[in-house]
Amino acid sequence: MPTFPRNPIMSLTAEQPRHELGESYGPDLRLADLLTPELGDLELGYGTAAGDVRLRTAIADRHGVRPEDVVVTVGGMHGIFLLAYLLEGEVVTTAPQFPMTRNAFDTVGASVRVVPLTFDEGYRLTADAVRAQLTPETRLVSLATPQNPSGVAVPPETLRDIVDAMSEVCPDAYLLVDETYRAAAYGDDPVVDTALRFGPKVVSVASLSKCHGVAGLRIGWVISTDSGLVEQLTTAKFSTVVTGSTVTEALALRVFEQEDQILAVRRPWLEQNLLITQDWVNANSELVEWVRPDAGALCVIRLRPSVDLERFRRAAAEGGVRLADGDWFGDEPRVFRLGFGFLPAGELKAALDALAEAVHAAH
């Protein structure tokens, strides 16, 4: 019987520990930040299958497409699952990756071909590595940029070369690009253009959960300029959840109305916390190493061989430090994902101090 594989990443939804370094997003907004008197008059009926047209317009404007190209979903994972279901067949994807994405492919019974990414190579994806996994039966290529857990981005020229390879080997396949962290640039770093510019076979998936601090709204989207695929996605959404919540869609529209102000606060926050994390890695470089992320609220740390892994895990738990283990994502056991974007700078420093104690205790 089909089922959803269980992954320990579910533990991140449990009670928050003393030092939260496992989360992958920035600080939460409060409901009061979004409420307006007009929302009190909102009628609590069904929405539309594709999503509120004003919200779809806001999303479309930020991607240079039409509102008709956007389907609002219940978080980004809903969109990925619908694509996996509709495009059932051979999937080419990477490892490590966000485990729920791989679960979606496994749940629908897809044949999965994996492009391995490694710490030692900086999690850099090449078009040649993807091309080597493509076959005429490939229906979907699934990538994330920046990646989760590493925060490493796929260069635009690599994406273009992958699209070119797909047009030769599997011209009917789609390239799914998870762009959830695209807007989570550091400080004044430019935001990379959406991959949608590489043609109608590219599908973008993202959400408001990571960059904007409103994971509780459960608002995501799928964007495609292929009208036939959009029609299938809209029907699939209706067949699974009917419509989204009119309340959360209205609140999501408020987020987009305030997006410039929200990101103007978050990008310096992420930059500051990235530098704090970098200083911590440098100060403890005899025991840990990292791959510096390109964007996002997370990075990957690896314990050096002199650190006893099991002793470290026990010491971290005893110190109230929660991390995201690398094997949750299909990475090597000595790797873990560290989320530096969630805590304020002072609390992040305290959490990293506790983490340093655990590392040294296991040396």
C-alpha positions as CSV (number, residue, x, y, z in Angstrom):
1,M,0.0,0.0,0.0
2,P,1.4,3.5,-0.9
3,T,2.6,5.4,2.2
4,F,4.6,8.4,3.1
5,P,8.1,7.6,4.4
6,R,8.8,8.8,7.8
7,N,11.8,11.1,8.3
8,P,13.3,12.4,11.6
9,I,13.0,15.9,10.2
10,M,9.5,15.8,11.7
11,S,11.2,16.4,15.0
12,L,11.6,20.1,14.0
13,T,7.9,20.5,14.6
14,A,8.2,19.4,18.2
15,E,8.7,21.7,21.2
16,Q,11.4,24.3,20.6
17,P,14.7,23.5,22.5
18,R,16.9,26.0,24.4
19,H,19.1,26.5,21.3
20,E,17.3,26.2,18.0
21,L,19.9,25.6,15.2
22,G,17.9,23.2,13.2
23,E,15.4,25.5,11.5
24,S,15.8,26.6,8.0
25,Y,14.0,30.0,7.9
26,G,14.3,33.5,9.3
27,P,12.4,35.0,12.2
28,D,8.6,34.7,12.3
29,L,6.3,37.6,11.6
30,R,3.3,38.1,14.0
31,L,-0.3,38.1,12.9
32,A,-0.6,41.7,14.2
33,D,2.0,42.7,11.5
34,L,-0.5,41.8,8.8
35,L,-4.0,42.5,10.2
36,T,-6.0,45.4,8.9
37,P,-9.6,46.5,9.7
38,E,-10.6,45.4,6.2
39,L,-9.7,41.8,6.9
40,G,-12.6,41.7,9.5
41,D,-15.1,41.9,6.6
42,L,-13.6,38.9,4.8
43,E,-16.2,36.3,3.9
44,L,-15.2,32.8,5.0
45,G,-16.4,31.0,2.0
46,Y,-14.5,28.9,-0.6
47,G,-11.8,30.5,-2.6
48,T,-10.9,29.7,-6.2
49,A,-9.1,26.6,-7.3
50,A,-6.1,28.5,-8.7
51,G,-6.0,31.0,-5.8
52,D,-7.1,34.5,-5.3
53,V,-6.4,36.5,-8.5
54,R,-4.9,39.4,-6.5
55,L,-2.4,37.1,-4.8
56,R,-1.6,35.4,-8.1
57,T,-1.0,38.8,-9.7
58,A,1.4,39.7,-6.9
59,I,3.3,36.5,-7.4
60,A,3.3,36.8,-11.1
61,D,4.6,40.4,-11.0
62,R,7.7,39.3,-9.1
63,H,8.4,36.6,-11.8
64,G,7.6,38.5,-15.0
65,V,4.7,36.2,-15.9
66,R,0.9,36.4,-16.1
67,P,-1.4,35.7,-13.2
68,E,-2.8,32.8,-15.3
69,D,0.6,31.1,-15.0
70,V,0.4,30.9,-11.2
71,V,-1.3,28.2,-9.0
72,V,-1.4,29.0,-5.3
73,T,-0.7,25.9,-3.2
74,V,-0.7,24.8,0.4
75,G,3.0,25.5,0.9
76,G,5.6,24.7,-1.6
77,M,5.6,21.0,-0.8
78,H,2.0,20.7,-2.0
79,G,3.1,22.0,-5.4
80,I,6.0,19.6,-5.5
81,F,3.7,16.7,-4.6
82,L,1.2,17.6,-7.3
83,L,3.9,17.8,-9.9
84,A,5.3,14.4,-8.8
85,Y,1.8,13.0,-9.1
86,L,1.0,14.5,-12.5
87,L,4.4,13.7,-14.0
88,E,4.7,10.2,-12.6
89,G,7.6,8.4,-14.2
90,E,11.3,8.7,-14.2
91,V,12.7,11.6,-12.1
92,V,16.2,12.9,-12.0
93,T,17.1,14.7,-8.8
94,T,20.0,15.3,-6.4
95,A,21.2,14.1,-3.1
96,P,21.4,15.5,-0.5
97,Q,18.1,17.2,-0.7
98,F,15.1,18.3,1.4
99,P,13.7,14.9,2.4
100,M,10.0,15.7,1.8
101,T,10.8,16.3,-1.9
102,R,12.3,12.9,-2.2
103,N,9.4,11.4,-0.3
104,A,7.0,12.9,-2.8
105,F,8.7,11.0,-5.6
106,D,8.9,7.8,-3.7
107,T,5.3,8.0,-2.6
108,V,4.0,8.2,-6.2
109,G,6.2,5.3,-7.2
110,A,8.5,7.3,-9.5
111,S,11.8,5.7,-10.7
112,V,14.4,8.1,-9.2
113,R,17.9,8.7,-10.7
114,V,20.2,10.6,-8.4
115,V,22.9,13.1,-9.1
116,P,25.2,13.0,-6.0
117,L,26.4,16.2,-4.6
118,T,29.2,16.2,-2.0
119,F,30.6,18.4,0.7
120,D,34.2,18.0,-0.7
121,E,33.0,19.4,-4.0
122,G,31.1,22.3,-2.4
123,Y,27.7,20.8,-3.4
124,R,28.3,22.3,-6.9
125,L,26.0,20.8,-9.5
126,T,27.2,20.5,-13.1
127,A,25.1,20.2,-16.2
128,D,27.3,17.2,-17.3
129,A,26.3,15.3,-14.2
130,V,22.6,15.9,-14.8
131,R,23.0,15.0,-18.5
132,A,24.6,11.7,-17.5
133,Q,21.4,10.7,-15.6
134,L,18.9,11.8,-18.3
135,T,17.1,9.1,-20.4
136,P,14.3,9.3,-23.0
137,E,12.0,8.2,-20.2
138,T,12.8,11.1,-17.9
139,R,9.6,13.0,-17.1
140,L,10.9,15.4,-14.5
141,V,14.2,16.9,-13.3
142,S,14.0,18.3,-9.8
143,L,16.5,20.8,-8.5
144,A,16.6,23.5,-5.8
145,T,18.6,26.7,-5.9
146,P,19.7,27.7,-3.4
147,Q,19.8,24.1,-2.1
148,N,18.4,22.8,1.1
149,P,20.4,21.9,3.2
150,S,23.6,23.6,1.8
151,G,22.4,27.0,0.7
152,V,24.5,26.6,-2.4
153,A,23.0,28.1,-5.6
154,V,23.0,26.6,-9.1
155,P,24.5,29.1,-11.5
156,P,22.1,30.4,-14.2
157,E,24.4,29.2,-16.9
158,T,24.2,25.7,-15.5
159,L,20.4,25.7,-15.5
160,R,20.5,26.9,-19.1
161,D,22.8,24.0,-20.1
162,I,20.6,21.6,-18.2
163,V,17.5,22.8,-20.2
164,D,19.5,22.4,-23.4
165,A,20.5,18.8,-22.5
166,M,16.9,18.0,-21.6
167,S,15.7,19.3,-25.0
168,E,18.0,16.9,-26.7
169,V,17.5,13.8,-24.5
170,C,14.0,14.1,-23.0
171,P,12.2,17.0,-24.8
172,D,8.9,16.3,-23.1
173,A,10.3,16.5,-19.6
174,Y,9.9,19.4,-17.2
175,L,12.6,21.0,-15.1
176,L,11.2,21.8,-11.6
177,V,13.3,24.5,-9.9
178,D,12.6,25.0,-6.2
179,E,13.3,28.7,-5.7
180,T,12.1,28.9,-2.1
181,Y,15.3,30.7,-0.9
182,R,15.8,32.9,-4.0
183,A,14.7,36.1,-2.3
184,A,16.8,35.4,0.8
185,A,19.9,37.3,-0.3
186,Y,22.5,38.6,2.1
187,G,22.5,42.4,2.7
188,D,22.9,44.2,-0.6
189,D,23.6,41.0,-2.7
190,P,21.4,41.0,-5.8
191,V,18.5,38.5,-6.1
192,V,19.1,36.1,-9.0
193,D,16.5,36.1,-11.7
194,T,13.9,33.3,-11.7
195,A,14.7,30.2,-13.8
196,L,11.5,30.6,-15.6
197,R,13.3,32.7,-18.2
198,F,14.8,29.5,-19.6
199,G,11.6,28.4,-21.3
200,P,8.2,26.8,-21.0
201,K,9.6,23.5,-19.8
202,V,10.8,25.2,-16.6
203,V,8.5,25.2,-13.6
204,S,9.2,27.3,-10.5
205,V,8.0,26.3,-7.0
206,A,8.4,28.5,-3.9
207,S,6.6,29.7,-0.8
208,L,6.4,32.4,1.8
209,S,7.7,30.1,4.5
210,K,11.5,30.7,4.4
211,C,12.3,34.2,3.3
212,H,9.2,36.0,4.6
213,G,8.7,34.4,8.0
214,V,5.1,33.3,7.6
215,A,5.4,29.5,7.4
216,G,2.2,29.3,9.4
217,L,0.2,30.7,6.5
218,R,1.1,27.6,4.4
219,I,1.2,29.6,1.2
220,G,3.2,28.4,-1.7
221,W,2.9,28.4,-5.5
222,V,3.7,26.7,-8.8
223,I,4.5,28.8,-11.8
224,S,4.5,27.5,-15.4
225,T,4.0,29.2,-18.7
226,D,2.7,25.9,-20.1
227,S,-1.1,26.4,-20.0
228,G,-1.8,22.7,-20.3
229,L,0.3,22.0,-17.2
230,V,-1.3,24.8,-15.3
231,E,-4.8,23.4,-16.1
232,Q,-3.7,20.0,-14.8
233,L,-2.2,21.6,-11.6
234,T,-5.4,23.5,-10.9
235,T,-7.5,20.4,-11.3
236,A,-5.2,18.4,-9.1
237,K,-5.3,21.1,-6.4
238,F,-9.1,21.1,-6.5
239,S,-9.1,17.3,-6.3
240,T,-6.9,17.4,-3.2
241,V,-7.8,20.5,-1.1
242,V,-10.6,22.1,-3.3
243,T,-9.2,25.6,-2.6
244,G,-6.8,27.3,-0.3
245,S,-7.9,29.2,2.8
246,T,-9.3,32.6,1.9
247,V,-8.0,33.9,5.2
248,T,-4.4,32.9,4.6
249,E,-4.5,34.0,1.0
250,A,-5.7,37.5,2.1
251,L,-2.9,37.6,4.7
252,A,-0.4,36.5,2.1
253,L,-1.4,39.4,-0.1
254,R,-0.6,41.7,2.9
255,V,2.8,40.1,3.0
256,F,3.4,41.0,-0.6
257,E,2.2,44.5,0.0
258,Q,4.8,44.9,2.7
259,E,7.5,42.7,1.0
260,D,10.0,45.5,0.5
261,Q,9.9,46.5,4.1
262,I,10.0,42.8,5.3
263,L,13.0,41.9,3.2
264,A,14.8,45.2,4.0
265,V,14.9,44.0,7.6
266,R,15.6,40.3,6.9
267,R,18.5,40.6,4.5
268,P,20.8,42.5,6.9
269,W,19.7,40.1,9.6
270,L,20.7,37.1,7.5
271,E,24.0,38.8,6.5
272,Q,24.9,39.6,10.2
273,N,24.1,36.0,11.3
274,L,26.0,34.6,8.4
275,L,29.1,36.5,9.5
276,I,28.6,35.4,13.1
277,T,28.4,31.8,11.9
278,Q,31.5,32.3,9.7
279,D,33.4,33.7,12.7
280,W,32.4,30.7,14.7
281,V,33.6,28.3,12.1
282,N,36.9,30.1,11.8
283,A,37.3,30.0,15.6
284,N,36.7,26.3,15.7
285,S,38.3,25.3,12.4
286,E,40.4,22.6,14.0
287,L,37.2,20.7,14.7
288,V,34.7,21.8,12.1
289,E,34.5,23.0,8.5
290,W,31.7,24.4,6.3
291,V,30.6,25.2,2.9
292,R,29.7,28.9,2.8
293,P,26.1,29.3,1.4
294,D,25.2,31.6,-1.5
295,A,21.8,32.6,0.0
296,G,19.2,31.5,2.5
297,A,19.0,31.0,6.2
298,L,21.1,27.8,6.5
299,C,24.4,26.2,5.8
300,V,26.2,22.8,6.1
301,I,28.8,22.1,8.8
302,R,31.0,19.0,8.9
303,L,32.8,17.6,12.0
304,R,36.4,16.8,11.4
305,P,37.6,13.2,12.0
306,S,39.0,13.9,15.4
307,V,35.5,14.6,16.8
308,D,33.6,11.5,18.0
309,L,30.2,11.7,16.3
310,E,28.1,9.9,19.0
311,R,29.7,11.8,21.8
312,F,29.0,15.0,20.0
313,R,25.3,14.2,19.4
314,R,24.9,13.4,23.1
315,A,26.7,16.5,24.2
316,A,24.6,18.7,21.9
317,A,21.4,17.2,23.1
318,E,22.4,17.6,26.7
319,G,23.3,21.3,26.0
320,G,19.8,21.9,24.6
321,V,21.1,22.4,21.0
322,R,19.0,21.1,18.2
323,L,20.5,20.5,14.8
324,A,19.3,18.9,11.5
325,D,21.4,15.7,11.0
326,G,22.9,15.3,7.5
327,D,21.5,11.8,7.1
328,W,18.0,13.3,7.2
329,F,18.9,14.7,3.8
330,G,20.9,11.8,2.5
331,D,24.2,13.4,3.3
332,E,27.2,11.8,5.2
333,P,26.7,11.3,8.9
334,R,29.4,13.8,10.0
335,V,27.5,16.6,8.3
336,F,24.7,18.6,9.8
337,R,22.5,21.5,8.6
338,L,22.8,24.6,10.8
339,G,20.1,27.2,10.5
340,F,21.5,30.6,11.4
341,G,18.6,32.8,10.2
342,F,16.0,32.0,12.9
343,L,17.6,33.4,16.1
344,P,18.5,37.0,16.9
345,A,22.2,37.7,16.8
346,G,22.6,37.5,20.6
347,E,20.7,34.2,20.9
348,L,22.6,32.8,17.9
349,K,25.9,33.5,19.5
350,A,24.7,31.8,22.7
351,A,23.6,28.8,20.7
352,L,26.9,28.6,18.9
353,D,28.8,28.8,22.2
354,A,26.7,25.8,23.4
355,L,27.5,24.1,20.1
356,A,31.2,24.7,20.5
357,E,31.1,23.2,24.0
358,A,29.5,20.0,22.5
359,V,32.1,19.9,19.7
360,H,35.0,20.3,22.2
361,A,33.5,17.8,24.6
362,A,33.6,15.2,21.8
363,H,37.2,15.9,20.8
